[in-house]
Each structure stands twice: as C-alpha cells, then as structure tokens.
Amino acid sequence: MGQFFKYVLATIVGLLAFSFLGFLLLVGIIGAAASADDTKEVAANSVLELKLNEPLTERGRDSKFNFGGNNASTGLINLKEAIGRAKGDDDIKGILLNLDIVQGGMASLEEVRDALLDFKKSGKFVVAYHEVCSEKSFYLSSVANQIYLHPQGTLEFNGLSTEVMFYKRLFDKAGIQPYIFRVGSFKSAVEPFFRENFSDSARYQTVSFLNSINGHLISQVAKSRGIAPERLKVISDSMLVHNAPDALRLKLVTKLGYFDQVQDYMRGKLGIAKNKKPSVVSLSEYTESEREDEKEGSTSGNRIAVIYAEGDIVTGRGSDDNIGSTKFAEAIRKARLDDKVKAVVLRINSPGGSSLASDIIYREVLLTKKVKPIIASMSDVAASGGYYIAMACDTIVAHPNSITGSIGVFGVLPNIQPLLADKLGITVDRVSTGKFSDLPTITRALTDFEKRTLQGEVDRIYADFTTKAALGRRMPVDRLRRIASGRVWSGIEAKNNGLVDVLGDYNDALQLAAARAGLKADDYRVQRLPRQKSEFENILSMFGGSDDDEAKTKAMKAELGPLYPAYAQYQQLMQMRGVQAKLPYVLDIK
C-alpha cells in the first residue's frame, strides 16, 4: 500500500510540475503577443527595408508564434499596403530591397513590383542590394534607382523553366496500376502517373504560357532598365550573365559593391553624416497587424467583402492551407446576406481540386451575382477548379502573369493488387451483395464495363463544367470547348481568347467592385473573409494539438528534403476522392 501511495504522489507531483511549466510557457507566449502589439515608432528620415525571406501568400502567416516551424509567410496584400503607406509617410524617405531568393508566383511579384513603381512616383528612392540574385528577385529590383550586386555575387537572368517528376517507373516497380479517366487533350494533370515525359500537347501548352510570361517579364524589365527588349532576350536566351562583372557590363545592375557602400548611398540620400548609421525599419516593424474589418480612408458603414480562396479546393471545411467548400460557401453566403456588404471580390490563388467542392462554391457565387456585384481577382494561379469558382463572377480580372484556364476534369483510381500480392504476399477476397458493390475499389482490376462507367461520369462532369463556363463567359459552348480541353493559358492569352475580361491586379478588382456598387473611393471599408484565427487562438492551438498535420508535414519535409515533392504528389494520388478539376502538375516556375 505504501508503494501505491508513493507512485500516486509522484504522479501528482509530476503533473503539477508539468502544468506549472506549461503555465509559465503560456504566460511567456501571451507576454510575447502583448509586446508584439507594441508598434515600433518610426524615426524621422528612415528607410523601409524589404528582405522577403518568407514565401509570399495572399494573407500571410505571422512567424512570431511559429516556434520551430517553417510555415511563416509574408502576406501579399499587407506588403502592398505597407509600401503604399510608406509612399505617403513623411518619415520614410526610401526603400531598401535586400533580396536574395524571393519565393512567390509571377503574378504576386508583379503586384509587388507595381507597388514599388507607384512608390517611386512620390520622388522617394528605391535601392537594391544582392549577394545572390534570382530571376524573380531581379524582376523586383529592376525598378530600383540603384542596383548593387556584391563583387563576388551572382545574378540569374537566363529565362524561365519548370520541371515535372514522372512516376510511371516507380509505380511499375511498386506494382501500382493507376486507372486514368480524363477529358481534354490538354488535361495532362495525370500524365506523371502513366508517362515518363511530357506528351506533345502538354509540352506545347507549357512552352506557350511560359513564353508568354517570360515575354511580359522581359518587356517590363526593358522599360525599367532602359534596355531594348530584343537585347534583353539575347542576354537571357544566350545566358550572357555568368558573374557580377557581366551583370554590370550588360547594364543589368548599376554598381558592384558591398553593403557598407549601400549604406553610404543611403546616407547621401538621407543627408546624414558618414559616421551616422542610417535609420532602417523592417517590414515586420512597420506593418500594422491585419484587421478583419479594415478602414479604407472612411468611417462608412458600406463594405466590400474580399474573400480569399487560396490552396487546393476540397470538400468539407478544409484547413488554413486549402479551400474547404463548406467554409467558403458560408463566407460567400455571409457576404451575400449582409446588407452592409455592397459588393464582393473573390481573390483566387488555386490550382483547383475537387469538382464537387468547386461546384458548391460556384453555386454561391452565382446566387451572389443575382443580388450584388461580385468580381474575380486572379493571383498567381486560378486554373481548373480555380477557374470554375471564378467563371460565374460579373467580371474576371487577371494578371498578365496569372496561370488560368485548364477547363477539364479527371479521375484516378489506383489498383494496388499487384503490390499486395507480388511484393507483400497479401491476397484479398471479398463478399458482396451485388456485382458492383465494392466499386470503387483499389484492390482489384476494373472490368471494361466499370472503366466505361467511370469515364462516362467524367465526361458528364466535363460537359457540365464547359456548359456553365460558356454561360458565364457568354459564348457558344462549341467555341468555349475549343479553348477548353484542359489547356492552360497565361493571363494575356486568356484575355485574348475571352476567358478573362480585364488585365489588372487586386486594386483594380477592388476599384471595379466599388464602381459597380456605385461607391466612391472614400465611401467603403474592406471586410476580409473567411475570418483568420487570432493570435490568441493560434497560441491555444499549439496546446490543443490541432496542428498535427502541419507537424507531420514539417517532419517529412525535413526528412525527405528535395524528395518531398515526389512523396507529396504520391500522397495526393492516394488521397484523391471523386472527379478532380485541377491544374496539370505542380507548376513551379523558376
């Protein structure tokens, strides 16, 4: 009995100690949150420094409470607002772009670049410093008054590319037989599962939209650097930039220098002594915390709801990293039924996903269109299911660099019977009440009848998708299907063929929504949906274990390194449910 009480007492003491430590940790985190709300006062005669070390996403994730994690990101809209605020801030005299490898899509970079160009209209300076300069980083810094490159640094300017992993041999070795059901000669999302390289149609469309995006990039850089586009194309295609002296000789940068020389330049622009350190404020210090109901220069009761749809489209509520049909249908419905909301902007950055989930969201967009203006604003990607949820909007606004279209559907059903039987020695038997009771199944081969049935369902969904797209685009179905077939288009190409209405950015979409609702620039506020978790809720989720999936993802990324994308795509295949309306491949433009 004495031993029993000893163990009980030890357990109680251990629990109390753990609780006390947890309490201290919680108090410490809450204290950090409270101190984080204390905004740093910006000194007069300061420079705003943009490093952009974290990936660019639509709304961003704060890194203050991301202990040991790697999911922190910079919010695109917040970044643009900070640059815009700095333009009119008398305490900010210039911007320092201290960039290496910028992580973001081409359309997102275009929005940041446009914000920097607008900032320069104030007469303030922009200076860039690079030790290693990627193509995307150079696209941003090309707007600067002065571009410094470290004398031993490198600058990448050799065109855009994307690469795709193909898993046919892996599946052959593993004993996995994927059954593919698709519509559209360009619907190549499933090619990695049964091919070893690009099909002719997939290569054709990829070359087309990559060249379109690259051509736009070159034309924009040419304007900023005062170099003929034809000359820049030669420099890029021939990879004439091998080192820092090459970059200077070809006039891509203005100076070769060290960071102390950049500081000397800033001292000169700020008019301070050489022995005085320039006052530099970071983006995190300068940016105000995002508010759910943000003032747009007005105390008006009128609102424009901006609904952020970012990630894969899935059924159910989804998570912070994807577009759950239930959660987003509720957000659109809330905006539609709120009399204070006079118009809606649907901000899309999605490669698509479940066709069912896309149609659920599409329905809410269609109902909203009947009672108030709703404008689609395409970011980096709004393709397949991402286009599906946009096509009912009154107007579709896309960037020249947006990736869109991919109007097509597919389904994948893996047969793992050879893996089980030949590799693992596992056999499967079944008892059914009907001939097709076990369909869909992954543990046996499909019959010809079953394959025809599943393909017929994919055909039916494609017919519905294209009919609704034609209705939204106000064009004959036959014409719509000629530019559909799963083909991917750049924003410029999509504008030319009628899939989008306007080439522009988020601000253009917001202004268009206000104009359609009859609102003046100072007569509305922006309401952002769906609601993001507060800092306190993020803290509590750390203790509640609601981020198990994120923790697993981080661990797998750390373990697999560069092989993680292959693992992720394999997992995606095994988890697909129903017919998919999704972009071909995972397109990472470099």
C-alpha positions in Angstrom: 0.0 0.0 0.0 2.9 2.3 0.8 4.3 1.8 -2.7 1.0 2.6 -4.2 0.7 5.9 -2.4 4.3 6.7 -3.3 3.6 6.2 -7.0 0.4 8.2 -6.8 2.2 11.0 -5.0 5.0 11.0 -7.6 2.4 11.1 -10.4 0.6 14.1 -8.9 3.9 16.0 -8.3 4.9 15.3 -11.9 1.5 16.5 -13.3 1.7 19.7 -11.2 5.3 20.3 -12.4 4.2 19.8 -16.0 1.2 22.1 -15.5 3.4 24.8 -13.9 5.9 24.6 -16.7 3.1 24.8 -19.3 1.6 27.7 -17.4 4.9 29.5 -17.5 5.3 28.8 -21.2 1.7 30.1 -21.8 2.4 33.3 -19.8 5.6 33.8 -21.7 3.9 33.4 -25.1 1.0 35.7 -24.1 3.5 38.2 -22.9 5.3 38.0 -26.3 1.9 38.5 -28.0 1.3 41.6 -25.9 4.7 43.0 -26.6 4.3 42.3 -30.3 1.3 44.6 -30.3 3.5 47.5 -29.3 4.3 49.0 -32.6 7.8 50.5 -33.0 7.7 54.2 -33.6 9.3 55.0 -36.9 12.0 57.6 -36.6 12.1 60.5 -38.9 14.3 60.2 -42.0 14.1 56.4 -42.2 14.4 53.7 -44.8 11.9 50.8 -45.1 13.9 47.5 -45.6 12.2 44.6 -47.5 14.0 41.3 -47.3 11.1 39.0 -48.3 12.8 35.9 -46.9 9.5 34.1 -46.4 7.2 32.9 -49.1 4.6 35.3 -50.5 1.0 34.2 -49.8 -2.3 36.1 -50.0 -2.8 36.8 -46.3 0.4 35.7 -44.7 1.2 33.8 -41.5 3.0 35.5 -38.6 6.3 34.0 -37.6 6.2 35.3 -34.0 4.5 32.2 -32.7 5.7 29.7 -35.2 8.2 28.0 -32.9 10.4 25.6 -34.8 8.1 25.8 -37.8 8.6 26.7 -41.4 5.2 27.8 -42.4 5.6 31.5 -41.8 4.8 33.7 -44.9 4.5 37.3 -45.9 1.0 38.5 -46.8 0.9 40.0 -50.3 -1.9 42.4 -49.5 -0.2 43.6 -46.3 3.1 44.0 -48.1 1.5 46.2 -50.8 -0.3 48.2 -48.1 2.9 48.8 -46.3 4.6 50.1 -49.5 1.6 52.3 -50.2 1.6 53.7 -46.7 5.4 54.3 -46.9 4.8 56.4 -50.1 2.8 58.9 -48.1 4.7 58.6 -44.8 6.9 61.7 -44.3 9.2 59.6 -42.0 10.0 57.1 -44.8 12.4 58.5 -47.4 13.2 55.4 -49.4 13.0 51.6 -49.7 15.9 49.1 -49.4 15.4 45.9 -51.3 17.8 43.5 -49.6 16.9 40.4 -51.6 18.4 37.0 -52.4 15.9 34.3 -53.3 12.3 35.6 -53.4 9.6 32.9 -53.1 6.5 33.8 -54.9 4.4 33.4 -58.0 4.9 35.6 -61.0 1.6 37.4 -60.6 2.3 38.1 -56.9 5.7 39.6 -57.8 4.0 41.7 -60.5 1.8 43.2 -57.8 4.7 44.0 -55.5 6.7 45.4 -58.5 3.7 47.7 -59.4 3.6 48.9 -55.8 7.3 49.8 -55.9 6.8 51.7 -59.2 3.9 53.6 -57.6 6.1 54.3 -54.5 8.7 55.9 -56.8 6.2 58.4 -58.1 6.5 60.2 -54.8 10.1 61.1 -55.6 11.5 58.8 -53.0 14.3 56.4 -53.8 14.5 52.6 -54.1 17.9 51.0 -53.8 18.5 47.2 -54.2 21.4 45.1 -52.8 22.1 41.5 -53.8 24.7 38.9 -52.9 22.8 36.2 -54.8 20.1 37.4 -57.1 17.5 35.0 -58.5 15.5 35.8 -61.6 12.4 36.6 -59.5 14.5 38.9 -57.2 15.9 40.7 -60.2 12.4 41.3 -61.5 11.6 43.2 -58.4 14.9 45.1 -58.1 14.9 46.1 -61.7 12.7 49.0 -60.7 15.3 50.4 -58.3 17.2 53.7 -58.8 20.4 51.9 -57.9 21.1 48.2 -58.0 24.1 47.0 -56.1 25.5 43.5 -56.7 28.2 42.0 -54.5 31.5 41.9 -56.5 31.6 38.1 -56.0 27.9 37.7 -56.2 25.7 36.1 -58.9 22.7 37.2 -60.9 20.4 34.8 -62.6 18.9 36.0 -65.9 18.5 33.1 -68.2 14.8 32.7 -68.7 12.0 30.7 -67.0 11.6 27.0 -66.7 9.5 24.4 -64.9 10.2 20.7 -64.4 7.9 17.8 -63.6 8.6 14.4 -62.0 7.0 11.4 -63.7 6.3 8.3 -61.6 5.4 5.6 -64.2 8.6 3.5 -63.5 8.1 3.9 -59.7 4.5 2.6 -60.0 5.7 -0.2 -62.3 8.3 -1.3 -59.7 5.9 -0.9 -56.8 3.1 -2.8 -58.5 0.6 0.1 -58.6 -1.6 0.3 -61.7 -3.4 3.7 -62.0 -6.6 3.8 -63.9 -6.9 7.2 -65.6 -10.2 8.8 -66.6 -10.0 12.3 -68.2 -11.5 14.7 -70.8 -9.5 17.1 -72.9 -6.3 16.5 -75.0 -4.5 19.1 -72.8 -5.7 17.8 -69.4 -2.3 16.5 -68.6 -2.5 16.6 -64.8 -2.5 12.8 -64.7 0.4 12.3 -67.1 3.0 11.8 -64.4 1.2 8.7 -63.3 1.4 6.9 -66.6 4.1 8.6 -68.7 7.8 9.1 -68.5 7.9 12.5 -70.0 5.6 15.3 -71.4 3.1 14.5 -74.1 3.3 16.7 -77.2 0.2 18.6 -76.2 1.4 19.1 -72.6 4.8 20.4 -73.9 3.1 22.6 -76.4 0.9 24.4 -73.9 3.7 24.7 -71.3 6.0 26.3 -73.8 3.2 28.6 -74.9 2.3 30.1 -71.5 5.9 30.1 -70.2 7.0 32.1 -73.3 4.0 34.5 -72.7 5.0 35.1 -69.1 8.7 35.4 -70.0 7.9 37.9 -72.8 6.0 40.0 -70.3 8.8 39.9 -67.8 11.4 41.0 -70.4 9.2 43.8 -71.6 8.8 45.1 -68.1 12.5 44.9 -67.2 13.3 46.6 -70.5 11.2 49.6 -69.6 12.8 49.9 -66.1 16.4 49.4 -67.2 16.3 51.3 -70.5 17.4 48.3 -72.5 15.8 47.2 -75.7 13.6 44.1 -75.3 15.4 42.4 -78.2 18.7 42.9 -76.5 17.4 41.6 -73.2 16.0 38.5 -74.9 19.5 37.8 -76.4 21.1 38.2 -72.9 18.6 35.8 -71.4 18.5 33.2 -74.1 22.3 33.1 -74.5 22.9 33.2 -70.7 25.5 36.0 -71.2 25.5 36.8 -67.4 28.0 34.5 -65.7 29.3 36.7 -62.9 28.9 40.1 -61.3 31.2 42.0 -63.9 29.0 40.6 -66.7 25.9 41.9 -65.0 27.5 45.4 -64.7 28.8 45.3 -68.3 25.4 44.4 -69.6 23.8 47.2 -67.5 21.5 44.8 -65.5 22.9 46.4 -62.3 24.3 49.8 -61.7 27.0 49.1 -59.2 29.3 46.4 -57.9 29.7 47.0 -54.2 29.4 45.8 -50.6 26.7 46.5 -48.1 28.6 49.4 -46.4 28.7 51.1 -49.8 24.9 50.7 -50.0 24.7 52.4 -46.6 26.9 55.2 -47.9 24.4 55.7 -50.8 21.5 55.8 -48.3 23.4 58.3 -46.1 23.7 60.5 -49.2 20.0 60.3 -50.0 19.1 60.9 -46.3 21.6 63.8 -45.9 23.3 62.4 -42.8 26.9 62.3 -41.8 29.1 59.4 -42.9 29.7 58.3 -39.2 25.9 58.1 -38.6 24.0 54.8 -39.1 21.0 55.1 -41.4 17.7 54.5 -39.6 16.3 51.3 -41.2 12.9 49.9 -40.2 12.0 46.3 -41.2 8.7 45.3 -42.8 7.5 43.5 -39.6 8.2 46.6 -37.5 6.5 48.8 -40.0 3.4 46.7 -40.9 0.4 47.1 -38.8 -1.4 43.9 -37.8 -4.0 42.9 -40.2 -7.6 43.7 -39.1 -10.6 41.8 -40.1 -12.5 44.9 -40.9 -10.1 47.3 -42.4 -10.6 51.0 -42.8 -10.2 52.3 -46.3 -10.0 56.0 -45.5 -13.6 56.1 -44.4 -15.9 55.5 -41.5 -18.7 54.5 -43.8 -21.0 51.6 -43.0 -20.7 50.4 -46.6 -18.4 47.4 -47.1 -16.8 45.4 -49.9 -16.1 41.8 -48.8 -12.9 40.4 -50.0 -12.9 36.6 -49.9 -9.5 34.9 -50.1 -9.5 31.5 -51.7 -6.0 30.1 -51.6 -4.9 26.4 -52.0 -6.4 23.2 -53.2 -10.2 23.0 -53.4 -11.6 20.3 -51.1 -14.9 19.2 -49.7 -15.8 20.0 -46.1 -14.5 22.8 -44.0 -10.8 22.3 -45.1 -7.9 24.0 -43.3 -6.0 27.2 -43.3 -4.0 25.8 -46.3 -6.8 25.0 -48.6 -10.3 26.0 -49.8 -12.9 24.0 -48.0 -16.2 24.1 -49.8 -18.3 24.3 -46.7 -16.3 27.2 -45.2 -16.1 29.2 -48.4 -19.7 28.7 -49.3 -20.6 30.1 -45.8 -18.2 33.0 -46.4 -19.8 33.9 -49.7 -23.3 33.4 -48.3 -22.5 35.7 -45.4 -21.3 38.4 -47.7 -24.5 38.0 -49.9 -26.9 38.2 -47.0 -25.2 41.1 -45.2 -26.9 44.4 -46.3 -23.8 46.4 -45.4 -21.8 44.5 -48.0 -22.4 46.2 -51.3 -20.0 44.2 -53.5 -17.7 41.1 -53.3 -14.2 40.5 -54.6 -13.3 36.8 -54.8 -9.5 36.7 -54.6 -8.3 33.3 -56.1 -4.9 31.6 -55.9 -5.7 28.0 -56.5 -4.8 25.2 -59.0 -8.2 23.6 -58.4 -9.2 20.3 -56.8 -12.5 18.5 -56.2 -15.1 19.2 -58.9 -17.9 18.7 -56.4 -16.4 21.2 -54.0 -15.8 23.7 -56.9 -19.5 23.4 -57.9 -20.7 24.0 -54.4 -18.7 27.3 -54.3 -19.8 28.1 -57.9 -23.4 27.9 -56.8 -22.9 30.5 -54.0 -21.1 32.8 -56.5 -24.0 32.5 -58.9 -26.5 33.4 -56.3 -24.5 36.3 -55.1 -24.2 37.7 -58.7 -28.0 38.0 -58.7 -28.1 40.5 -55.8 -24.8 42.4 -55.8 -21.6 42.8 -57.9 -19.0 40.0 -57.5 -15.6 40.4 -59.1 -13.0 37.7 -59.5 -9.4 38.7 -58.9 -6.9 36.1 -60.1 -3.5 35.9 -58.4 -0.7 33.5 -59.4 -3.0 30.6 -60.3 -6.7 30.4 -60.9 -7.0 27.2 -63.0 -9.4 24.3 -63.5 -11.4 24.3 -60.2 -9.9 27.7 -59.5 -11.4 28.9 -62.8 -14.6 27.1 -62.0 -15.3 29.2 -58.9 -14.4 32.4 -60.9 -16.5 31.8 -64.1 -19.8 33.0 -62.7 -18.5 36.3 -61.5 -19.6 39.5 -63.2 -16.0 40.3 -64.2 -12.8 38.3 -64.1 -9.6 40.3 -63.5 -6.3 38.5 -64.1 -2.6 39.4 -64.2 -0.7 39.1 -67.5 1.4 36.6 -65.5 -1.6 34.6 -64.0 -1.9 31.0 -64.9 -5.5 30.1 -65.7 -7.9 28.1 -67.9 -7.3 24.3 -67.6 -11.0 23.7 -68.1 -11.1 20.0 -67.8 -11.6 17.1 -65.4 -10.0 13.8 -64.5 -10.2 10.9 -62.1 -7.6 8.5 -60.9 -8.3 5.1 -59.3 -5.1 3.1 -58.3 -5.1 -0.7 -58.4 -2.7 -1.9 -55.7 -3.5 -5.6 -56.1 -0.1 -6.3 -57.8 1.7 -4.5 -54.9 -0.2 -6.5 -52.3 0.1 -9.9 -54.0 3.5 -9.8 -55.7 5.5 -7.5 -53.4 3.9 -8.1 -50.0 2.3 -11.5 -50.3 -1.1 -10.3 -49.3 -4.2 -11.6 -51.0 -7.7 -10.0 -50.8 -11.1 -11.8 -51.0 -14.5 -10.2 -50.9 -18.2 -10.9 -50.3 -20.7 -8.6 -52.0 -24.5 -8.4 -52.2 -24.3 -7.2 -55.8 -22.0 -7.4 -58.8 -20.6 -3.9 -58.3 -21.0 -3.5 -54.5 -17.2 -3.0 -54.0 -16.9 -0.2 -56.6 -14.8 1.9 -56.3 -12.1 -0.4 -55.1 -8.3 -0.3 -55.2 -7.6 -4.0 -54.5 -8.6 -5.5 -57.9 -8.5 -4.7 -61.6 -11.5 -2.9 -63.1 -13.7 -4.6 -65.7 -14.2 -2.9 -69.1 -17.8 -2.1 -68.1 -16.6 -0.4 -64.9 -14.0 1.6 -66.8 -16.6 2.8 -69.3 -19.0 3.8 -66.4 -16.3 5.8 -64.6 -15.2 7.5 -67.9 -18.9 8.3 -68.6 -19.2 10.1 -65.3 -16.0 12.1 -66.0 -17.5 13.0 -69.5 -20.7 14.1 -67.8 -19.0 16.4 -65.3 -16.8 17.9 -68.1 -20.0 18.7 -70.1 -21.5 20.4 -67.1 -18.3 22.4 -66.4 -18.0 23.6 -70.0 -21.7 24.5 -70.3 -21.5 26.6 -67.1 -18.2 28.2 -68.3 -19.8 29.1 -71.6 -22.8 30.6 -69.8 -20.5 32.7 -67.6 -18.4 33.8 -70.5 -21.4 34.5 -72.7 -20.1 32.5 -75.6 -21.3 29.4 -77.5 -20.4 26.1 -75.9 -18.7 24.8 -79.0 -16.4 27.9 -79.0 -15.7 27.5 -75.3 -14.8 23.9 -75.7 -12.3 24.8 -78.4 -10.3 26.8 -75.9 -11.0 24.4 -73.0 -9.9 20.7 -73.3 -7.8 21.2 -70.2 -5.5 23.7 -71.8 -3.6 26.1 -69.5 -3.3 29.8 -70.5 -1.4 32.8 -69.3 -3.4 35.8 -68.3 -2.5 37.6 -71.5 -3.6 34.5 -73.6 -6.8 34.2 -71.6 -7.7 37.8 -72.1 -7.2 37.3 -75.9 -9.4 34.3 -76.1 -12.2 35.6 -73.8 -11.6 33.6 -70.6 -10.9 36.8 -68.6 -12.2 40.3 -69.0 -9.6 42.7 -67.6 -5.8 42.6 -67.1 -5.1 44.1 -63.7 -4.4 43.4 -60.1 -6.2 43.2 -56.7 -6.5 47.0 -56.5 -8.1 47.1 -60.0 -10.6 44.5 -58.9 -11.4 46.4 -55.7 -12.0 49.6 -57.6 -14.1 47.8 -60.2 -16.3 46.3 -57.4 -16.7 49.8 -55.8 -17.7 51.3 -59.2 -20.2 48.6 -59.9 -21.7 49.1 -56.5 -21.8 52.9 -57.0 -19.4 53.6 -54.2 -16.8 56.4 -54.1 -13.2 55.7 -53.0 -13.8 57.1 -49.5 -17.2 55.5 -49.0 -16.5 51.9 -48.1 -14.4 49.7 -45.9 -12.9 46.3 -46.7 -14.1 43.2 -44.8 -11.9 40.2 -45.2 -13.3 36.6 -45.2 -13.1 33.9 -44.1 -12.0 35.1 -40.7 -8.5 34.2 -39.8 -7.5 32.8 -36.3 -6.5 35.5 -33.9 -3.0 35.4 -32.3 -4.5 34.0 -29.1 -6.3 31.3 -31.0 -3.0 30.3 -32.7 -1.4 30.1 -29.3 -4.2 27.9 -27.9 -4.0 25.6 -31.0 -0.3 24.9 -30.1 -1.5 23.3 -26.8 -4.6 21.8 -28.3 -2.8 19.6 -30.9 -4.9 20.9 -33.8 -1.8 21.3 -36.0 -0.8 17.6 -36.1 -0.9 17.5 -39.9 1.3 20.5 -40.1 3.8 18.9 -37.7 3.8 15.8 -39.7 4.4 17.8 -42.9 7.3 19.7 -41.4 8.9 16.4 -40.2 8.5 14.8 -43.6 10.0 17.8 -45.4 13.0 17.8 -43.0 13.4 14.0 -43.5 13.0 13.8 -47.3 14.5 17.1 -48.3 14.4 17.5 -52.1 12.5 14.2 -52.5 9.5 15.6 -50.6 7.6 16.9 -53.7 7.6 13.3 -55.1 6.2 11.9 -51.8 3.6 14.7 -51.7 2.4 14.0 -55.2 2.2 10.3 -54.4 0.2 11.0 -51.3 -2.1 13.3 -53.3 -2.8 10.5 -55.7 -3.7 8.1 -52.9 -6.0 10.6 -51.2 -8.0 11.8 -54.3 -11.7 11.4 -53.9 -14.1 11.8 -56.8 -13.5 13.6 -60.0 -10.9 16.4 -60.0 -10.8 19.7 -61.8 -7.2 20.5 -61.2 -4.1 22.1 -62.9 -1.6 19.9 -64.7 1.3 19.0 -62.4 2.7 21.2 -59.6 3.9 24.1 -61.6 6.9 25.8 -60.0 8.2 28.4 -62.4 11.9 29.2 -61.9 
